[in-house]
Amino acid sequence: MIFAVLILFSYNPIFGQGEAAVPFLLLQQFQLTTQPGEYLNCDLKYGLSQKVRPKNDEQLKNNVQSHMKLLQRKPDGVVKYFKHKCIKYAV
């Protein structure tokens, strides 16, 4: 996993004379490519590219619905989105 480190420095009198506390917090770096929904979008775009190009909105809607129904019949494929090392945190 990729982490961004945010270090907060505090020189406050409550920490005593000559002492400094350095609390830090590890935050996961936000990337669109590490979101499970992006894997679904990619899968949908690829699936639609394999079909005949729609001539109107109704055909596009039918193509999207048929691909999503295909994914419903193959839940193991969707589970694989969450097994990728970059998005295991979402499980």
N, CA, C and O atoms as CSV, one atom per row, in Angstrom:
chain,resi,resn,atom,element,x,y,z
A,1,MET,N,N,0.828,-1.181,0.000
A,1,MET,CA,C,0.000,0.000,0.000
A,1,MET,C,C,0.870,1.241,0.000
A,1,MET,O,O,2.000,1.230,0.489
A,2,ILE,N,N,0.335,2.288,-0.545
A,2,ILE,CA,C,1.057,3.553,-0.614
A,2,ILE,C,C,0.534,4.459,0.493
A,2,ILE,O,O,-0.675,4.619,0.657
A,3,PHE,N,N,1.441,5.041,1.240
A,3,PHE,CA,C,1.045,5.936,2.315
A,3,PHE,C,C,1.705,7.289,2.141
A,3,PHE,O,O,2.861,7.383,1.727
A,4,ALA,N,N,0.976,8.312,2.454
A,4,ALA,CA,C,1.542,9.653,2.546
A,4,ALA,C,C,1.713,9.925,4.030
A,4,ALA,O,O,0.834,9.588,4.824
A,5,VAL,N,N,2.802,10.514,4.409
A,5,VAL,CA,C,3.065,10.769,5.819
A,5,VAL,C,C,2.866,12.247,6.098
A,5,VAL,O,O,3.447,13.109,5.438
A,6,LEU,N,N,2.046,12.516,7.072
A,6,LEU,CA,C,1.794,13.880,7.509
A,6,LEU,C,C,2.370,14.001,8.908
A,6,LEU,O,O,1.917,13.314,9.824
A,7,ILE,N,N,3.353,14.858,9.087
A,7,ILE,CA,C,3.981,15.043,10.389
A,7,ILE,C,C,3.529,16.381,10.944
A,7,ILE,O,O,3.669,17.423,10.304
A,8,LEU,N,N,2.992,16.328,12.132
A,8,LEU,CA,C,2.508,17.532,12.792
A,8,LEU,C,C,3.480,17.895,13.908
A,8,LEU,O,O,3.709,17.093,14.814
A,9,PHE,N,N,4.050,19.089,13.851
A,9,PHE,CA,C,4.975,19.551,14.885
A,9,PHE,C,C,4.232,20.465,15.842
A,9,PHE,O,O,3.446,21.318,15.430
A,10,SER,N,N,4.490,20.274,17.104
A,10,SER,CA,C,3.836,21.108,18.102
A,10,SER,C,C,4.858,21.508,19.154
A,10,SER,O,O,5.392,20.650,19.856
A,11,TYR,N,N,5.130,22.785,19.270
A,11,TYR,CA,C,6.024,23.312,20.302
A,11,TYR,C,C,5.149,24.086,21.275
A,11,TYR,O,O,5.084,25.315,21.231
A,12,ASN,N,N,4.498,23.376,22.126
A,12,ASN,CA,C,3.551,23.957,23.058
A,12,ASN,C,C,4.118,23.865,24.468
A,12,ASN,O,O,4.755,22.864,24.798
A,13,PRO,N,N,3.913,24.859,25.300
A,13,PRO,CA,C,4.445,24.832,26.667
A,13,PRO,C,C,3.971,23.636,27.492
A,13,PRO,O,O,4.633,23.264,28.461
A,14,ILE,N,N,2.857,23.036,27.136
A,14,ILE,CA,C,2.380,21.913,27.944
A,14,ILE,C,C,3.278,20.689,27.831
A,14,ILE,O,O,3.179,19.777,28.652
A,15,PHE,N,N,4.156,20.652,26.826
A,15,PHE,CA,C,5.061,19.522,26.671
A,15,PHE,C,C,6.313,19.670,27.533
A,15,PHE,O,O,7.148,18.766,27.560
A,16,GLY,N,N,6.454,20.773,28.225
A,16,GLY,CA,C,7.606,20.956,29.106
A,16,GLY,C,C,8.679,21.791,28.446
A,16,GLY,O,O,8.615,22.082,27.252
A,17,GLN,N,N,9.655,22.169,29.227
A,17,GLN,CA,C,10.754,23.005,28.740
A,17,GLN,C,C,11.691,22.188,27.851
A,17,GLN,O,O,12.139,21.106,28.232
A,18,GLY,N,N,11.973,22.707,26.691
A,18,GLY,CA,C,12.963,22.098,25.804
A,18,GLY,C,C,12.521,20.795,25.162
A,18,GLY,O,O,13.316,20.152,24.478
A,19,GLU,N,N,11.299,20.398,25.360
A,19,GLU,CA,C,10.827,19.157,24.759
A,19,GLU,C,C,9.856,19.484,23.623
A,19,GLU,O,O,9.136,20.481,23.668
A,20,ALA,N,N,9.854,18.650,22.638
A,20,ALA,CA,C,8.929,18.833,21.514
A,20,ALA,C,C,8.269,17.491,21.210
A,20,ALA,O,O,8.936,16.457,21.164
A,21,ALA,N,N,7.007,17.517,21.012
A,21,ALA,CA,C,6.295,16.296,20.641
A,21,ALA,C,C,6.135,16.282,19.125
A,21,ALA,O,O,5.868,17.313,18.509
A,22,VAL,N,N,6.298,15.122,18.543
A,22,VAL,CA,C,6.153,14.998,17.096
A,22,VAL,C,C,5.130,13.892,16.819
A,22,VAL,O,O,5.497,12.769,16.474
A,23,PRO,N,N,3.850,14.222,16.972
A,23,PRO,CA,C,2.849,13.214,16.611
A,23,PRO,C,C,2.774,13.089,15.089
A,23,PRO,O,O,2.976,14.073,14.377
A,24,PHE,N,N,2.491,11.905,14.594
A,24,PHE,CA,C,2.357,11.744,13.146
A,24,PHE,C,C,1.193,10.814,12.847
A,24,PHE,O,O,0.771,10.012,13.679
A,25,LEU,N,N,0.706,10.949,11.661
A,25,LEU,CA,C,-0.456,10.199,11.229
A,25,LEU,C,C,-0.172,9.672,9.827
A,25,LEU,O,O,0.234,10.428,8.945
A,26,LEU,N,N,-0.386,8.376,9.624
A,26,LEU,CA,C,-0.211,7.789,8.299
A,26,LEU,C,C,-1.561,7.789,7.590
A,26,LEU,O,O,-2.540,7.239,8.096
A,27,LEU,N,N,-1.600,8.396,6.442
A,27,LEU,CA,C,-2.817,8.461,5.647
A,27,LEU,C,C,-2.605,7.726,4.340
A,27,LEU,O,O,-1.540,7.821,3.730
A,28,GLN,N,N,-3.609,7.000,3.917
A,28,GLN,CA,C,-3.497,6.331,2.630
A,28,GLN,C,C,-3.637,7.360,1.526
A,28,GLN,O,O,-4.513,8.224,1.568
A,29,GLN,N,N,-2.769,7.257,0.547
A,29,GLN,CA,C,-2.810,8.192,-0.567
A,29,GLN,C,C,-4.036,7.891,-1.423
A,29,GLN,O,O,-4.282,6.740,-1.784
A,30,PHE,N,N,-4.799,8.926,-1.744
A,30,PHE,CA,C,-5.999,8.750,-2.554
A,30,PHE,C,C,-5.620,8.726,-4.026
A,30,PHE,O,O,-4.977,9.646,-4.533
A,31,GLN,N,N,-6.022,7.682,-4.690
A,31,GLN,CA,C,-5.820,7.574,-6.130
A,31,GLN,C,C,-7.089,6.986,-6.726
A,31,GLN,O,O,-7.637,6.021,-6.193
A,32,LEU,N,N,-7.550,7.549,-7.805
A,32,LEU,CA,C,-8.749,7.010,-8.438
A,32,LEU,C,C,-8.562,5.568,-8.869
A,32,LEU,O,O,-9.515,4.789,-8.860
A,33,THR,N,N,-7.353,5.206,-9.245
A,33,THR,CA,C,-7.118,3.855,-9.727
A,33,THR,C,C,-7.195,2.829,-8.618
A,33,THR,O,O,-7.244,1.631,-8.896
A,34,THR,N,N,-7.206,3.269,-7.355
A,34,THR,CA,C,-7.255,2.305,-6.262
A,34,THR,C,C,-8.657,2.160,-5.686
A,34,THR,O,O,-8.816,1.603,-4.600
A,35,GLN,N,N,-9.659,2.638,-6.374
A,35,GLN,CA,C,-11.033,2.512,-5.918
A,35,GLN,C,C,-11.694,1.341,-6.648
A,35,GLN,O,O,-11.573,1.230,-7.868
A,36,PRO,N,N,-12.391,0.470,-5.917
A,36,PRO,CA,C,-13.034,-0.683,-6.565
A,36,PRO,C,C,-13.992,-0.278,-7.677
A,36,PRO,O,O,-14.117,-0.993,-8.671
A,37,GLY,N,N,-14.667,0.849,-7.528
A,37,GLY,CA,C,-15.588,1.310,-8.567
A,37,GLY,C,C,-14.893,1.585,-9.883
A,37,GLY,O,O,-15.494,1.449,-10.948
A,38,GLU,N,N,-13.626,1.974,-9.815
A,38,GLU,CA,C,-12.876,2.231,-11.045
A,38,GLU,C,C,-12.604,0.932,-11.802
A,38,GLU,O,O,-12.543,0.929,-13.032
A,39,TYR,N,N,-12.443,-0.168,-11.071
A,39,TYR,CA,C,-12.270,-1.456,-11.740
A,39,TYR,C,C,-13.562,-1.844,-12.457
A,39,TYR,O,O,-13.525,-2.390,-13.560
A,40,LEU,N,N,-14.697,-1.561,-11.832
A,40,LEU,CA,C,-15.982,-1.827,-12.474
A,40,LEU,C,C,-16.140,-0.966,-13.724
A,40,LEU,O,O,-16.566,-1.460,-14.768
A,41,ASN,N,N,-15.798,0.318,-13.624
A,41,ASN,CA,C,-15.889,1.209,-14.788
A,41,ASN,C,C,-15.017,0.713,-15.929
A,41,ASN,O,O,-15.435,0.714,-17.087
A,42,CYS,N,N,-13.818,0.296,-15.602
A,42,CYS,CA,C,-12.891,-0.207,-16.625
A,42,CYS,C,C,-13.459,-1.461,-17.278
A,42,CYS,O,O,-13.413,-1.610,-18.499
A,43,ASP,N,N,-13.990,-2.356,-16.463
A,43,ASP,CA,C,-14.584,-3.588,-16.975
A,43,ASP,C,C,-15.763,-3.269,-17.891
A,43,ASP,O,O,-15.903,-3.865,-18.959
A,44,LEU,N,N,-16.604,-2.335,-17.474
A,44,LEU,CA,C,-17.763,-1.944,-18.278
A,44,LEU,C,C,-17.326,-1.329,-19.610
A,44,LEU,O,O,-17.869,-1.672,-20.660
A,45,LYS,N,N,-16.358,-0.434,-19.569
A,45,LYS,CA,C,-15.878,0.200,-20.805
A,45,LYS,C,C,-15.297,-0.833,-21.761
A,45,LYS,O,O,-15.532,-0.773,-22.968
A,46,TYR,N,N,-14.536,-1.781,-21.217
A,46,TYR,CA,C,-13.963,-2.823,-22.071
A,46,TYR,C,C,-15.079,-3.682,-22.669
A,46,TYR,O,O,-15.064,-3.995,-23.860
A,47,GLY,N,N,-16.043,-4.059,-21.829
A,47,GLY,CA,C,-17.150,-4.883,-22.313
A,47,GLY,C,C,-17.942,-4.190,-23.406
A,47,GLY,O,O,-18.336,-4.820,-24.388
A,48,LEU,N,N,-18.177,-2.893,-23.239
A,48,LEU,CA,C,-18.925,-2.146,-24.257
A,48,LEU,C,C,-18.127,-1.997,-25.545
A,48,LEU,O,O,-18.699,-1.945,-26.634
A,49,SER,N,N,-16.808,-1.929,-25.421
A,49,SER,CA,C,-15.983,-1.784,-26.631
A,49,SER,C,C,-15.989,-3.059,-27.472
A,49,SER,O,O,-15.656,-3.021,-28.657
A,50,GLN,N,N,-16.363,-4.180,-26.870
A,50,GLN,CA,C,-16.399,-5.451,-27.594
A,50,GLN,C,C,-17.732,-5.670,-28.317
A,50,GLN,O,O,-17.874,-6.614,-29.095
A,51,LYS,N,N,-18.692,-4.802,-28.058
A,51,LYS,CA,C,-20.012,-4.926,-28.687
A,51,LYS,C,C,-20.103,-3.989,-29.894
A,51,LYS,O,O,-19.248,-3.125,-30.089
A,52,VAL,N,N,-21.144,-4.174,-30.692
A,52,VAL,CA,C,-21.387,-3.287,-31.833
A,52,VAL,C,C,-21.695,-1.895,-31.296
A,52,VAL,O,O,-22.447,-1.738,-30.334
A,53,ARG,N,N,-21.104,-0.893,-31.929
A,53,ARG,CA,C,-21.297,0.490,-31.480
A,53,ARG,C,C,-22.780,0.868,-31.561
A,53,ARG,O,O,-23.409,0.702,-32.606
A,54,PRO,N,N,-23.338,1.377,-30.449
A,54,PRO,CA,C,-24.769,1.719,-30.455
A,54,PRO,C,C,-25.058,2.947,-31.320
A,54,PRO,O,O,-24.249,3.871,-31.408
A,55,LYS,N,N,-26.214,2.932,-31.946
A,55,LYS,CA,C,-26.605,4.044,-32.811
A,55,LYS,C,C,-27.452,5.078,-32.070
A,55,LYS,O,O,-27.618,6.201,-32.547
A,56,ASN,N,N,-27.982,4.706,-30.913
A,56,ASN,CA,C,-28.796,5.652,-30.136
A,56,ASN,C,C,-28.673,5.327,-28.642
A,56,ASN,O,O,-28.024,4.357,-28.249
A,57,ASP,N,N,-29.307,6.160,-27.831
A,57,ASP,CA,C,-29.215,5.999,-26.379
A,57,ASP,C,C,-29.851,4.696,-25.899
A,57,ASP,O,O,-29.374,4.086,-24.943
A,58,GLU,N,N,-30.906,4.278,-26.550
A,58,GLU,CA,C,-31.597,3.048,-26.145
A,58,GLU,C,C,-30.691,1.829,-26.327
A,58,GLU,O,O,-30.650,0.951,-25.466
A,59,GLN,N,N,-29.975,1.776,-27.434
A,59,GLN,CA,C,-29.044,0.665,-27.664
A,59,GLN,C,C,-27.894,0.703,-26.661
A,59,GLN,O,O,-27.450,-0.340,-26.181
A,60,LEU,N,N,-27.414,1.901,-26.349
A,60,LEU,CA,C,-26.350,2.041,-25.352
A,60,LEU,C,C,-26.835,1.543,-23.991
A,60,LEU,O,O,-26.128,0.813,-23.296
A,61,LYS,N,N,-28.033,1.943,-23.627
A,61,LYS,CA,C,-28.615,1.505,-22.353
A,61,LYS,C,C,-28.743,-0.021,-22.318
A,61,LYS,O,O,-28.421,-0.648,-21.309
A,62,ASN,N,N,-29.208,-0.612,-23.409
A,62,ASN,CA,C,-29.340,-2.074,-23.479
A,62,ASN,C,C,-27.987,-2.764,-23.363
A,62,ASN,O,O,-27.867,-3.791,-22.695
A,63,ASN,N,N,-26.963,-2.201,-24.015
A,63,ASN,CA,C,-25.620,-2.783,-23.926
A,63,ASN,C,C,-25.084,-2.736,-22.499
A,63,ASN,O,O,-24.497,-3.703,-22.013
A,64,VAL,N,N,-25.293,-1.597,-21.830
A,64,VAL,CA,C,-24.821,-1.455,-20.445
A,64,VAL,C,C,-25.552,-2.445,-19.548
A,64,VAL,O,O,-24.929,-3.122,-18.730
A,65,GLN,N,N,-26.866,-2.532,-19.699
A,65,GLN,CA,C,-27.641,-3.447,-18.864
A,65,GLN,C,C,-27.248,-4.898,-19.098
A,65,GLN,O,O,-27.167,-5.679,-18.150
A,66,SER,N,N,-27.005,-5.263,-20.341
A,66,SER,CA,C,-26.626,-6.653,-20.618
A,66,SER,C,C,-25.256,-6.975,-20.028
A,66,SER,O,O,-25.036,-8.083,-19.539
A,67,HIS,N,N,-24.336,-6.015,-20.072
A,67,HIS,CA,C,-23.013,-6.262,-19.487
A,67,HIS,C,C,-23.107,-6.367,-17.961
A,67,HIS,O,O,-22.456,-7.218,-17.354
A,68,MET,N,N,-23.912,-5.508,-17.348
A,68,MET,CA,C,-24.063,-5.564,-15.893
A,68,MET,C,C,-24.746,-6.865,-15.462
A,68,MET,O,O,-24.414,-7.418,-14.414
A,69,LYS,N,N,-25.692,-7.355,-16.257
A,69,LYS,CA,C,-26.321,-8.646,-15.954
A,69,LYS,C,C,-25.310,-9.778,-16.093
A,69,LYS,O,O,-25.338,-10.744,-15.330
A,70,LEU,N,N,-24.421,-9.654,-17.066
A,70,LEU,CA,C,-23.353,-10.642,-17.219
A,70,LEU,C,C,-22.485,-10.683,-15.960
A,70,LEU,O,O,-22.117,-11.759,-15.487
A,71,LEU,N,N,-22.162,-9.507,-15.423
A,71,LEU,CA,C,-21.365,-9.450,-14.197
A,71,LEU,C,C,-22.124,-10.040,-13.010
A,71,LEU,O,O,-21.519,-10.654,-12.131
A,72,GLN,N,N,-23.436,-9.859,-12.981
A,72,GLN,CA,C,-24.235,-10.444,-11.904
A,72,GLN,C,C,-24.184,-11.964,-11.943
A,72,GLN,O,O,-24.214,-12.617,-10.900
A,73,ARG,N,N,-24.108,-12.523,-13.133
A,73,ARG,CA,C,-24.053,-13.976,-13.263
A,73,ARG,C,C,-22.661,-14.527,-12.964
A,73,ARG,O,O,-22.494,-15.733,-12.781
A,74,LYS,N,N,-21.663,-13.643,-12.915
A,74,LYS,CA,C,-20.285,-14.060,-12.637
A,74,LYS,C,C,-19.730,-13.263,-11.454
A,74,LYS,O,O,-18.846,-12.426,-11.641
A,75,PRO,N,N,-20.231,-13.506,-10.248
A,75,PRO,CA,C,-19.781,-12.717,-9.094
A,75,PRO,C,C,-18.302,-12.916,-8.758
A,75,PRO,O,O,-17.693,-12.056,-8.122
A,76,ASP,N,N,-17.725,-14.034,-9.175
A,76,ASP,CA,C,-16.294,-14.249,-8.902
A,76,ASP,C,C,-15.436,-13.192,-9.582
A,76,ASP,O,O,-14.384,-12.814,-9.066
A,77,GLY,N,N,-15.881,-12.719,-10.731
A,77,GLY,CA,C,-15.139,-11.663,-11.422
A,77,GLY,C,C,-15.149,-10.363,-10.647
A,77,GLY,O,O,-14.150,-9.645,-10.613
A,78,VAL,N,N,-16.281,-10.056,-10.021
A,78,VAL,CA,C,-16.383,-8.828,-9.230
A,78,VAL,C,C,-15.558,-8.959,-7.956
A,78,VAL,O,O,-14.940,-7.990,-7.515
A,79,VAL,N,N,-15.543,-10.144,-7.364
A,79,VAL,CA,C,-14.748,-10.379,-6.149
A,79,VAL,C,C,-13.271,-10.122,-6.432
A,79,VAL,O,O,-12.541,-9.669,-5.551
A,80,LYS,N,N,-12.835,-10.403,-7.638
A,80,LYS,CA,C,-11.424,-10.186,-7.993
A,80,LYS,C,C,-11.034,-8.712,-7.941
A,80,LYS,O,O,-9.866,-8.392,-7.722
A,81,TYR,N,N,-12.001,-7.805,-8.141
A,81,TYR,CA,C,-11.687,-6.376,-8.019
A,81,TYR,C,C,-11.105,-6.094,-6.641
A,81,TYR,O,O,-10.174,-5.300,-6.504
A,82,PHE,N,N,-11.659,-6.750,-5.614
A,82,PHE,CA,C,-11.272,-6.477,-4.232
A,82,PHE,C,C,-10.035,-7.253,-3.798
A,82,PHE,O,O,-9.503,-7.002,-2.716
A,83,LYS,N,N,-9.570,-8.184,-4.611
A,83,LYS,CA,C,-8.383,-8.958,-4.258
A,83,LYS,C,C,-7.096,-8.324,-4.766
A,83,LYS,O,O,-6.003,-8.769,-4.414
A,84,HIS,N,N,-7.214,-7.296,-5.585
A,84,HIS,CA,C,-6.024,-6.619,-6.088
A,84,HIS,C,C,-5.297,-5.955,-4.931
A,84,HIS,O,O,-5.935,-5.406,-4.033
A,85,LYS,N,N,-3.974,-5.998,-4.942
A,85,LYS,CA,C,-3.186,-5.507,-3.805
A,85,LYS,C,C,-3.420,-4.031,-3.504
A,85,LYS,O,O,-3.262,-3.605,-2.360
A,86,CYS,N,N,-3.792,-3.249,-4.504
A,86,CYS,CA,C,-3.987,-1.812,-4.284
A,86,CYS,C,C,-5.302,-1.484,-3.588
A,86,CYS,O,O,-5.438,-0.406,-3.010
A,87,ILE,N,N,-6.267,-2.389,-3.634
A,87,ILE,CA,C,-7.567,-2.047,-3.051
A,87,ILE,C,C,-8.041,-3.047,-2.014
A,87,ILE,O,O,-9.236,-3.108,-1.725
A,88,LYS,N,N,-7.148,-3.823,-1.454
A,88,LYS,CA,C,-7.557,-4.760,-0.408
A,88,LYS,C,C,-8.115,-4.043,0.809
A,88,LYS,O,O,-8.882,-4.632,1.570
A,89,TYR,N,N,-7.746,-2.782,1.009
A,89,TYR,CA,C,-8.227,-2.022,2.163
A,89,TYR,C,C,-9.740,-1.859,2.142
A,89,TYR,O,O,-10.342,-1.655,3.196
A,90,ALA,N,N,-10.366,-1.941,0.984
A,90,ALA,CA,C,-11.801,-1.678,0.864
A,90,ALA,C,C,-12.655,-2.866,1.285
A,90,ALA,O,O,-13.876,-2.745,1.385
A,91,VAL,N,N,-12.039,-3.991,1.528
A,91,VAL,CA,C,-12.799,-5.197,1.890
A,91,VAL,C,C,-13.304,-5.090,3.299
A,91,VAL,O,O,-13.966,-6.005,3.789
